[in-house]
Amino acid sequence: MVRSPTHADAAAYAQAVTRSTRRLSDFAVPDPDNLVGLIGAQSPTFRTFLIHARDREGEHGIVGRVNVSNVARGSFRSATMGYDAYDPYAGRGLFAEGLEIVIDTVFSDEPAGMGLHRIEANIQPTNTRSAGLVRSLGFVHEGFSRDYLSLPSKDDPARTWRDHDRYAMLASDWPAVPYRPHRPHRMALVINGVPGVDGRGVANLVAAELSLPVFSIRTVPDPAVLWELLRQSSIGGVVECHVSPVELRIGLARSGLEAAQVPVIEPVADPSKREVVDIALRVRAAYP
């Protein structure tokens, strides 16, 4: 059962958080006394849901808590989701069931639901259990945020900035297939001409800017192998080659790419940082 918290839940909530503090402290700041504050904070931009077990065990029946915060309307219609699962129910699948109900509410039309288009969960890379939970619901990994939250640890009360991975779900995808395959944004750049030899050619620099691999004729003399490497790369790549326009079109087609979409430039020796970034932005713009 999932519902908004009430003051009558305070004692059970305190017991649930206290019992789970040791486990939760690796990645969060558990506070057994903050339910009253959460109730007072409820608003159109912040919602809290408690997940209750129908068959209560022991001193409390609260399976977990979910906060839906940073709710934005208008053209964005998005929110951020944070949550904690509580002992002794953690790891049994009950929290996942409750989280499904919360997401149903997030995506359902108003007034019964929140009418949102997108929900994201930001999870520390080492919190594999939490990441596994959202992946089991079909969330996909969208990106990485440096120094996303300032948090203490159970071994050091001093707060430090923690990196987070970003997972997201769209209303159009919900309900989703568990462990839905990631579909990374596939991009390609072709540098066609006589490659530079000083190691600071544009290929490596642009590839680093775009986080793409380099497939170069300097290391793979057979162009057919270059196109096959590009075809097998799920994210694309920067191809450094020296082929005719016809060979280029055929090679890109064999790589599964539209030749008209792939930017093609000539080699640039020792480019400036601005030139590198300009080329990288041009590549991103080609794949909206």
Secondary structure as a PSIPRED ss2 file (coil, helix, strand):
# PSIPRED VFORMAT (PSIPRED V4.0)

   1 M C   1.000  0.000  0.000
   2 V E   0.000  0.000  1.000
   3 R E   0.000  0.000  1.000
   4 S C   1.000  0.000  0.000
   5 P C   1.000  0.000  0.000
   6 T C   1.000  0.000  0.000
   7 H H   0.000  1.000  0.000
   8 A H   0.000  1.000  0.000
   9 D H   0.000  1.000  0.000
  10 A H   0.000  1.000  0.000
  11 A H   0.000  1.000  0.000
  12 A H   0.000  1.000  0.000
  13 Y H   0.000  1.000  0.000
  14 A H   0.000  1.000  0.000
  15 Q H   0.000  1.000  0.000
  16 A H   0.000  1.000  0.000
  17 V H   0.000  1.000  0.000
  18 T H   0.000  1.000  0.000
  19 R H   0.000  1.000  0.000
  20 S H   0.000  1.000  0.000
  21 T H   0.000  1.000  0.000
  22 R H   0.000  1.000  0.000
  23 R H   0.000  1.000  0.000
  24 L H   0.000  1.000  0.000
  25 S C   1.000  0.000  0.000
  26 D C   1.000  0.000  0.000
  27 F C   1.000  0.000  0.000
  28 A C   1.000  0.000  0.000
  29 V C   1.000  0.000  0.000
  30 P C   1.000  0.000  0.000
  31 D C   1.000  0.000  0.000
  32 P C   1.000  0.000  0.000
  33 D C   1.000  0.000  0.000
  34 N C   1.000  0.000  0.000
  35 L H   0.000  1.000  0.000
  36 V H   0.000  1.000  0.000
  37 G H   0.000  1.000  0.000
  38 L H   0.000  1.000  0.000
  39 I H   0.000  1.000  0.000
  40 G H   0.000  1.000  0.000
  41 A C   1.000  0.000  0.000
  42 Q C   1.000  0.000  0.000
  43 S E   0.000  0.000  1.000
  44 P C   1.000  0.000  0.000
  45 T C   1.000  0.000  0.000
  46 F E   0.000  0.000  1.000
  47 R E   0.000  0.000  1.000
  48 T E   0.000  0.000  1.000
  49 F E   0.000  0.000  1.000
  50 L E   0.000  0.000  1.000
  51 I E   0.000  0.000  1.000
  52 H E   0.000  0.000  1.000
  53 A E   0.000  0.000  1.000
  54 R E   0.000  0.000  1.000
  55 D E   0.000  0.000  1.000
  56 R E   0.000  0.000  1.000
  57 E E   0.000  0.000  1.000
  58 G C   1.000  0.000  0.000
  59 E C   1.000  0.000  0.000
  60 H E   0.000  0.000  1.000
  61 G E   0.000  0.000  1.000
  62 I E   0.000  0.000  1.000
  63 V E   0.000  0.000  1.000
  64 G E   0.000  0.000  1.000
  65 R E   0.000  0.000  1.000
  66 V E   0.000  0.000  1.000
  67 N E   0.000  0.000  1.000
  68 V E   0.000  0.000  1.000
  69 S E   0.000  0.000  1.000
  70 N E   0.000  0.000  1.000
  71 V E   0.000  0.000  1.000
  72 A E   0.000  0.000  1.000
  73 R C   1.000  0.000  0.000
  74 G C   1.000  0.000  0.000
  75 S C   1.000  0.000  0.000
  76 F C   1.000  0.000  0.000
  77 R C   1.000  0.000  0.000
  78 S E   0.000  0.000  1.000
  79 A E   0.000  0.000  1.000
  80 T E   0.000  0.000  1.000
  81 M E   0.000  0.000  1.000
  82 G E   0.000  0.000  1.000
  83 Y E   0.000  0.000  1.000
  84 D E   0.000  0.000  1.000
  85 A E   0.000  0.000  1.000
  86 Y C   1.000  0.000  0.000
  87 D C   1.000  0.000  0.000
  88 P C   1.000  0.000  0.000
  89 Y C   1.000  0.000  0.000
  90 A C   1.000  0.000  0.000
  91 G C   1.000  0.000  0.000
  92 R C   1.000  0.000  0.000
  93 G C   1.000  0.000  0.000
  94 L H   0.000  1.000  0.000
  95 F H   0.000  1.000  0.000
  96 A H   0.000  1.000  0.000
  97 E H   0.000  1.000  0.000
  98 G H   0.000  1.000  0.000
  99 L H   0.000  1.000  0.000
 100 E H   0.000  1.000  0.000
 101 I H   0.000  1.000  0.000
 102 V H   0.000  1.000  0.000
 103 I H   0.000  1.000  0.000
 104 D H   0.000  1.000  0.000
 105 T H   0.000  1.000  0.000
 106 V H   0.000  1.000  0.000
 107 F H   0.000  1.000  0.000
 108 S C   1.000  0.000  0.000
 109 D C   1.000  0.000  0.000
 110 E C   1.000  0.000  0.000
 111 P C   1.000  0.000  0.000
 112 A C   1.000  0.000  0.000
 113 G C   1.000  0.000  0.000
 114 M C   1.000  0.000  0.000
 115 G C   1.000  0.000  0.000
 116 L C   1.000  0.000  0.000
 117 H C   1.000  0.000  0.000
 118 R E   0.000  0.000  1.000
 119 I E   0.000  0.000  1.000
 120 E E   0.000  0.000  1.000
 121 A E   0.000  0.000  1.000
 122 N E   0.000  0.000  1.000
 123 I E   0.000  0.000  1.000
 124 Q C   1.000  0.000  0.000
 125 P C   1.000  0.000  0.000
 126 T C   1.000  0.000  0.000
 127 N C   1.000  0.000  0.000
 128 T H   0.000  1.000  0.000
 129 R H   0.000  1.000  0.000
 130 S H   0.000  1.000  0.000
 131 A H   0.000  1.000  0.000
 132 G H   0.000  1.000  0.000
 133 L H   0.000  1.000  0.000
 134 V H   0.000  1.000  0.000
 135 R H   0.000  1.000  0.000
 136 S H   0.000  1.000  0.000
 137 L C   1.000  0.000  0.000
 138 G C   1.000  0.000  0.000
 139 F C   1.000  0.000  0.000
 140 V E   0.000  0.000  1.000
 141 H E   0.000  0.000  1.000
 142 E E   0.000  0.000  1.000
 143 G E   0.000  0.000  1.000
 144 F E   0.000  0.000  1.000
 145 S E   0.000  0.000  1.000
 146 R E   0.000  0.000  1.000
 147 D E   0.000  0.000  1.000
 148 Y E   0.000  0.000  1.000
 149 L E   0.000  0.000  1.000
 150 S E   0.000  0.000  1.000
 151 L E   0.000  0.000  1.000
 152 P C   1.000  0.000  0.000
 153 S C   1.000  0.000  0.000
 154 K C   1.000  0.000  0.000
 155 D C   1.000  0.000  0.000
 156 D C   1.000  0.000  0.000
 157 P C   1.000  0.000  0.000
 158 A C   1.000  0.000  0.000
 159 R C   1.000  0.000  0.000
 160 T E   0.000  0.000  1.000
 161 W E   0.000  0.000  1.000
 162 R E   0.000  0.000  1.000
 163 D E   0.000  0.000  1.000
 164 H E   0.000  0.000  1.000
 165 D E   0.000  0.000  1.000
 166 R E   0.000  0.000  1.000
 167 Y E   0.000  0.000  1.000
 168 A E   0.000  0.000  1.000
 169 M E   0.000  0.000  1.000
 170 L E   0.000  0.000  1.000
 171 A H   0.000  1.000  0.000
 172 S H   0.000  1.000  0.000
 173 D H   0.000  1.000  0.000
 174 W C   1.000  0.000  0.000
 175 P C   1.000  0.000  0.000
 176 A C   1.000  0.000  0.000
 177 V C   1.000  0.000  0.000
 178 P C   1.000  0.000  0.000
 179 Y C   1.000  0.000  0.000
 180 R C   1.000  0.000  0.000
 181 P C   1.000  0.000  0.000
 182 H C   1.000  0.000  0.000
 183 R C   1.000  0.000  0.000
 184 P C   1.000  0.000  0.000
 185 H C   1.000  0.000  0.000
 186 R C   1.000  0.000  0.000
 187 M E   0.000  0.000  1.000
 188 A E   0.000  0.000  1.000
 189 L E   0.000  0.000  1.000
 190 V E   0.000  0.000  1.000
 191 I E   0.000  0.000  1.000
 192 N E   0.000  0.000  1.000
 193 G C   1.000  0.000  0.000
 194 V C   1.000  0.000  0.000
 195 P C   1.000  0.000  0.000
 196 G C   1.000  0.000  0.000
 197 V C   1.000  0.000  0.000
 198 D C   1.000  0.000  0.000
 199 G C   1.000  0.000  0.000
 200 R C   1.000  0.000  0.000
 201 G E   0.000  0.000  1.000
 202 V H   0.000  1.000  0.000
 203 A H   0.000  1.000  0.000
 204 N H   0.000  1.000  0.000
 205 L H   0.000  1.000  0.000
 206 V H   0.000  1.000  0.000
 207 A H   0.000  1.000  0.000
 208 A H   0.000  1.000  0.000
 209 E H   0.000  1.000  0.000
 210 L H   0.000  1.000  0.000
 211 S C   1.000  0.000  0.000
 212 L C   1.000  0.000  0.000
 213 P C   1.000  0.000  0.000
 214 V E   0.000  0.000  1.000
 215 F E   0.000  0.000  1.000
 216 S E   0.000  0.000  1.000
 217 I C   1.000  0.000  0.000
 218 R C   1.000  0.000  0.000
 219 T C   1.000  0.000  0.000
 220 V C   1.000  0.000  0.000
 221 P C   1.000  0.000  0.000
 222 D C   1.000  0.000  0.000
 223 P H   0.000  1.000  0.000
 224 A H   0.000  1.000  0.000
 225 V H   0.000  1.000  0.000
 226 L H   0.000  1.000  0.000
 227 W H   0.000  1.000  0.000
 228 E H   0.000  1.000  0.000
 229 L H   0.000  1.000  0.000
 230 L H   0.000  1.000  0.000
 231 R H   0.000  1.000  0.000
 232 Q H   0.000  1.000  0.000
 233 S C   1.000  0.000  0.000
 234 S C   1.000  0.000  0.000
 235 I C   1.000  0.000  0.000
 236 G E   0.000  0.000  1.000
 237 G E   0.000  0.000  1.000
 238 V E   0.000  0.000  1.000
 239 V E   0.000  0.000  1.000
 240 E E   0.000  0.000  1.000
 241 C E   0.000  0.000  1.000
 242 H C   1.000  0.000  0.000
 243 V C   1.000  0.000  0.000
 244 S C   1.000  0.000  0.000
 245 P H   0.000  1.000  0.000
 246 V H   0.000  1.000  0.000
 247 E H   0.000  1.000  0.000
 248 L H   0.000  1.000  0.000
 249 R H   0.000  1.000  0.000
 250 I H   0.000  1.000  0.000
 251 G H   0.000  1.000  0.000
 252 L H   0.000  1.000  0.000
 253 A H   0.000  1.000  0.000
 254 R H   0.000  1.000  0.000
 255 S C   1.000  0.000  0.000
 256 G C   1.000  0.000  0.000
 257 L C   1.000  0.000  0.000
 258 E C   1.000  0.000  0.000
 259 A C   1.000  0.000  0.000
 260 A C   1.000  0.000  0.000
 261 Q C   1.000  0.000  0.000
 262 V C   1.000  0.000  0.000
 263 P C   1.000  0.000  0.000
 264 V E   0.000  0.000  1.000
 265 I E   0.000  0.000  1.000
 266 E C   1.000  0.000  0.000
 267 P C   1.000  0.000  0.000
 268 V C   1.000  0.000  0.000
 269 A E   0.000  0.000  1.000
 270 D C   1.000  0.000  0.000
 271 P C   1.000  0.000  0.000
 272 S C   1.000  0.000  0.000
 273 K H   0.000  1.000  0.000
 274 R H   0.000  1.000  0.000
 275 E H   0.000  1.000  0.000
 276 V H   0.000  1.000  0.000
 277 V H   0.000  1.000  0.000
 278 D H   0.000  1.000  0.000
 279 I H   0.000  1.000  0.000
 280 A H   0.000  1.000  0.000
 281 L H   0.000  1.000  0.000
 282 R H   0.000  1.000  0.000
 283 V H   0.000  1.000  0.000
 284 R H   0.000  1.000  0.000
 285 A H   0.000  1.000  0.000
 286 A C   1.000  0.000  0.000
 287 Y C   1.000  0.000  0.000
 288 P C   1.000  0.000  0.000
